[in-house]
Amino acid sequence: MLKKLWTYALLILLAIFSVGPFIWLLSTALKSSDENIFQYPPDFLPNQPTLGNFTEVWNAVPMGDYFINSLIVTVLSVVLNIVFSVLAAYPLARFDFKGKNSIFLMILATMMIPFQVIMIPLYLMVLKMGLVDTASNVGAYIGLIIPFVVSGFGIFFLRQAMVNVPKQLEESAVMDGCNSFQVMAQVILPLIRPTIATLAVFTFMSTWGEFLWPSIVLSKPEMYTLPVGLVHLQGAFSANWRLIGAGTILATIPVVAFFILLQRYFISGTLAGSIKG
């Protein structure tokens, strides 16, 4: 009994440390201009809650454009990452060919290289392709999503899930006249749907919150994504933390909504992708 009490106490403490900053941010965003957000002892609940901060920050800066840019980049990155990861993971999981293990080890090795190491060569490649400071919005979007269209983690994650699909199902599909592509699309992918959904959540979260790469390749304010735009927001309202809090809360809504939408697949997909193949 005492052990359970200590366990629950530890979990409650961890929950406070995890959720506490977000609750404080939400409280700051809901406080009116008459309340002192730096008073001591602090008020965790606003005395006069208001949504005016959200309206003011939405009208003060082009938050709508930031949302649209982030949504386009993130959705394209998620879709392309899943497509290319599936196409790379399927032969590594289901086919036998010379050099397969070596290729897989090289893919795993890319997960150990920080993005900052390849950032300058990647920027030079994008620059030579004319995707930096381009007059075309399409070119700017392509330059933004290039680093996220495929990842070693995505290939590894899906490959581990595909390995655990029974061979008998694939053999039965082949006997029914299915080719390799049909086996992948009609047999393998439906069975690893939770893993694909989990990869989509991971990719969405990392791409939506990416700041470093967009801040390097973007120069036009109308093409800013939300993380870059929020930094501009902080510079514009350096003394008004209510608006900064409101802008940050608005930026987190799509991530939370996407996670809630796919949460039923998340746990099972994580476990499926973590099983050793």
C-alpha positions as CSV (number, residue, x, y, z in Angstrom):
1,M,0.0,0.0,0.0
2,L,2.8,2.4,0.9
3,K,4.6,1.6,-2.3
4,K,1.5,2.5,-4.3
5,L,1.1,5.8,-2.4
6,W,4.7,6.7,-3.3
7,T,4.1,5.8,-6.9
8,Y,1.0,7.9,-7.2
9,A,2.7,10.8,-5.4
10,L,5.6,10.6,-7.9
11,L,3.2,10.5,-10.9
12,I,1.2,13.4,-9.5
13,L,4.4,15.4,-9.1
14,L,5.5,14.6,-12.6
15,A,2.1,15.6,-14.0
16,I,2.3,18.9,-12.2
17,F,5.7,19.6,-13.7
18,S,4.5,18.6,-17.1
19,V,1.2,20.3,-17.2
20,G,1.9,23.2,-14.9
21,P,3.7,25.4,-17.4
22,F,0.9,25.0,-19.9
23,I,-1.7,25.9,-17.3
24,W,0.3,28.9,-16.3
25,L,0.6,30.0,-20.0
26,L,-3.2,29.6,-20.4
27,S,-3.9,31.6,-17.3
28,T,-1.6,34.4,-18.5
29,A,-3.4,34.4,-21.9
30,L,-6.8,34.7,-20.2
31,K,-5.8,37.5,-17.8
32,S,-7.1,41.0,-18.5
33,S,-4.8,44.1,-18.7
34,D,-5.9,45.1,-15.1
35,E,-4.3,42.0,-13.6
36,N,-0.6,41.8,-12.7
37,I,0.8,38.6,-14.1
38,F,4.1,39.0,-12.1
39,Q,2.6,39.6,-8.7
40,Y,3.7,37.5,-5.7
41,P,2.1,35.3,-4.5
42,P,0.9,34.6,-8.1
43,D,-2.8,34.1,-9.0
44,F,-3.1,30.8,-10.9
45,L,-6.6,31.6,-12.0
46,P,-7.5,34.9,-13.7
47,N,-9.9,37.1,-11.7
48,Q,-11.5,38.5,-14.9
49,P,-11.0,35.9,-17.7
50,T,-11.1,37.4,-21.2
51,L,-10.7,36.2,-24.7
52,G,-9.7,39.6,-25.9
53,N,-6.0,38.7,-25.9
54,F,-6.6,36.0,-28.5
55,T,-8.6,38.4,-30.7
56,E,-6.0,41.2,-30.4
57,V,-3.0,39.0,-31.3
58,W,-4.9,37.5,-34.2
59,N,-5.6,41.0,-35.6
60,A,-2.2,42.5,-34.7
61,V,-0.1,40.1,-36.7
62,P,-1.0,37.8,-39.7
63,M,-1.6,34.8,-37.6
64,G,-3.9,33.4,-40.3
65,D,-1.1,33.4,-42.8
66,Y,1.2,31.8,-40.3
67,F,-1.3,29.0,-39.7
68,I,-1.9,28.4,-43.4
69,N,1.9,28.2,-44.1
70,S,2.5,25.9,-41.2
71,L,-0.5,23.7,-42.2
72,I,0.7,23.4,-45.8
73,V,4.2,22.5,-44.8
74,T,3.2,20.1,-42.1
75,V,0.5,18.2,-44.0
76,L,2.8,17.8,-47.1
77,S,5.7,16.7,-44.8
78,V,3.5,14.1,-43.0
79,V,2.1,12.7,-46.3
80,L,5.4,12.5,-48.1
81,N,7.2,11.1,-45.0
82,I,4.7,8.3,-44.7
83,V,4.8,7.5,-48.4
84,F,8.6,7.4,-48.7
85,S,9.0,5.6,-45.4
86,V,6.5,2.9,-46.5
87,L,8.2,2.5,-49.9
88,A,11.7,2.2,-48.2
89,A,10.6,0.0,-45.3
90,Y,8.6,-2.6,-47.2
91,P,11.5,-4.1,-49.2
92,L,13.7,-4.0,-46.1
93,A,11.1,-5.9,-44.1
94,R,9.7,-8.4,-46.7
95,F,12.4,-8.9,-49.4
96,D,15.7,-10.7,-49.3
97,F,18.4,-9.1,-51.4
98,K,22.1,-8.6,-51.3
99,G,23.2,-5.8,-49.1
100,K,19.9,-5.4,-47.3
101,N,21.4,-5.4,-43.8
102,S,24.1,-2.9,-44.8
103,I,21.5,-0.6,-46.2
104,F,19.4,-0.9,-43.1
105,L,22.4,-0.1,-40.9
106,M,23.3,3.0,-42.9
107,I,19.7,4.2,-42.5
108,L,20.0,3.6,-38.7
109,A,23.2,5.6,-38.8
110,T,21.5,8.6,-40.1
111,M,19.4,8.8,-36.9
112,M,22.6,9.4,-34.9
113,I,23.6,12.5,-37.0
114,P,22.2,15.8,-35.5
115,F,20.4,18.0,-38.0
116,Q,22.8,20.8,-37.2
117,V,25.6,18.8,-38.8
118,I,23.9,18.5,-42.2
119,M,22.2,21.9,-42.0
120,I,24.8,23.9,-43.9
121,P,25.3,21.3,-46.8
122,L,21.5,21.0,-47.0
123,Y,21.1,24.8,-47.2
124,L,23.7,25.0,-50.0
125,M,21.8,22.3,-51.9
126,V,18.5,24.1,-51.5
127,L,20.2,27.4,-52.4
128,K,21.6,26.0,-55.7
129,M,18.2,24.5,-56.5
130,G,16.8,28.1,-56.3
131,L,14.4,27.4,-53.4
132,V,15.7,30.1,-51.1
133,D,14.4,33.7,-51.5
134,T,12.4,32.5,-54.4
135,A,9.6,34.6,-55.8
136,S,7.3,31.6,-56.1
137,N,5.5,30.5,-53.0
138,V,5.5,26.9,-54.3
139,G,9.3,27.0,-54.4
140,A,9.5,28.3,-50.9
141,Y,7.2,25.5,-49.6
142,I,9.4,22.9,-51.4
143,G,12.5,24.4,-49.7
144,L,10.8,24.1,-46.4
145,I,9.6,20.5,-46.6
146,I,12.8,19.0,-48.2
147,P,14.4,18.0,-44.8
148,F,11.2,16.3,-43.6
149,V,10.0,14.2,-46.6
150,V,11.8,11.2,-45.3
151,S,13.5,10.2,-42.1
152,G,15.6,7.2,-40.9
153,F,13.3,7.0,-37.9
154,G,10.2,6.7,-40.1
155,I,11.8,3.9,-42.1
156,F,13.0,2.0,-39.0
157,F,9.7,2.5,-37.3
158,L,7.6,1.1,-40.1
159,R,10.1,-1.6,-41.0
160,Q,9.8,-3.0,-37.4
161,A,6.1,-3.1,-37.7
162,M,6.1,-4.8,-41.1
163,V,8.5,-7.5,-40.0
164,N,6.0,-8.7,-37.5
165,V,3.2,-9.3,-40.0
166,P,2.9,-13.1,-40.5
167,K,4.4,-14.4,-43.7
168,Q,1.3,-16.7,-44.2
169,L,-0.8,-13.6,-45.0
170,E,1.5,-12.5,-47.7
171,E,1.8,-16.0,-49.2
172,S,-2.0,-16.3,-49.3
173,A,-2.3,-13.0,-51.1
174,V,0.4,-14.0,-53.6
175,M,-1.5,-17.3,-54.3
176,D,-4.6,-15.2,-55.0
177,G,-2.8,-13.4,-57.7
178,C,-1.6,-10.2,-55.9
179,N,1.7,-8.6,-56.9
180,S,4.1,-7.0,-54.5
181,F,2.5,-3.6,-54.6
182,Q,-1.0,-5.1,-54.0
183,V,0.4,-7.2,-51.1
184,M,1.8,-4.0,-49.6
185,A,-1.3,-1.9,-50.1
186,Q,-4.0,-4.5,-49.4
187,V,-2.4,-6.7,-46.7
188,I,0.6,-5.0,-45.0
189,L,-0.6,-1.4,-44.7
190,P,-4.0,-2.1,-43.2
191,L,-2.4,-4.3,-40.5
192,I,0.1,-1.6,-39.5
193,R,-2.3,1.3,-39.6
194,P,-1.7,2.2,-35.9
195,T,2.0,2.4,-36.5
196,I,1.4,4.7,-39.5
197,A,-0.8,6.9,-37.4
198,T,1.8,7.1,-34.7
199,L,4.5,8.1,-37.3
200,A,2.0,10.7,-38.5
201,V,1.7,12.2,-35.0
202,F,5.5,12.3,-34.5
203,T,6.1,13.9,-37.9
204,F,3.3,16.4,-37.4
205,M,4.6,17.5,-33.9
206,S,8.2,17.8,-35.1
207,T,7.4,19.7,-38.3
208,W,4.8,22.0,-36.8
209,G,7.2,23.1,-34.1
210,E,10.3,23.3,-36.3
211,F,12.0,26.7,-36.0
212,L,15.6,26.4,-37.0
213,W,15.2,25.4,-40.7
214,P,12.3,27.8,-41.6
215,S,14.2,30.7,-39.9
216,I,17.2,30.0,-42.2
217,V,15.4,29.6,-45.6
218,L,12.6,32.1,-45.1
219,S,13.1,35.8,-45.6
220,K,9.6,37.0,-46.7
221,P,7.3,37.7,-43.7
222,E,4.3,36.5,-45.6
223,M,5.8,33.0,-45.8
224,Y,6.6,32.7,-42.1
225,T,5.5,29.6,-40.3
226,L,4.0,29.7,-36.8
227,P,7.3,29.2,-34.8
228,V,9.1,31.9,-36.8
229,G,6.0,34.2,-36.6
230,L,5.8,33.7,-32.8
231,V,9.4,34.9,-32.5
232,H,8.4,38.0,-34.4
233,L,5.4,38.3,-32.1
234,Q,7.6,38.2,-29.1
235,G,9.7,41.0,-30.6
236,A,6.6,43.0,-31.4
237,F,5.1,42.6,-27.9
238,S,8.2,42.2,-25.7
239,A,6.3,43.7,-22.7
240,N,2.9,42.2,-23.2
241,W,3.2,38.6,-22.2
242,R,-0.6,38.2,-22.4
243,L,-0.5,38.4,-26.2
244,I,2.6,36.2,-26.4
245,G,0.8,33.6,-24.2
246,A,-2.3,33.9,-26.4
247,G,-0.3,33.4,-29.6
248,T,1.5,30.4,-28.1
249,I,-1.8,28.8,-27.1
250,L,-3.3,29.3,-30.6
251,A,-0.2,27.6,-32.0
252,T,-0.6,24.5,-29.8
253,I,-4.3,23.9,-30.7
254,P,-3.6,22.0,-34.0
255,V,-1.1,19.7,-32.4
256,V,-3.4,18.8,-29.5
257,A,-6.3,18.3,-31.9
258,F,-4.3,16.1,-34.2
259,F,-3.1,14.0,-31.3
260,I,-6.6,13.6,-30.0
261,L,-7.8,12.6,-33.4
262,L,-5.3,9.8,-33.6
263,Q,-4.8,8.9,-30.0
264,R,-6.7,5.6,-30.2
265,Y,-3.9,4.4,-32.6
266,F,-1.0,5.9,-30.7
267,I,-0.3,3.4,-27.9
268,S,-0.8,0.3,-30.0
269,G,1.3,1.8,-32.8
270,T,4.1,2.7,-30.5
271,L,4.2,-0.8,-29.1
272,A,4.0,-2.4,-32.5
273,G,6.9,-0.3,-33.9
274,S,9.0,-1.1,-30.9
275,I,8.9,-4.9,-31.1
276,K,12.2,-6.3,-32.3
277,G,12.1,-7.8,-35.7
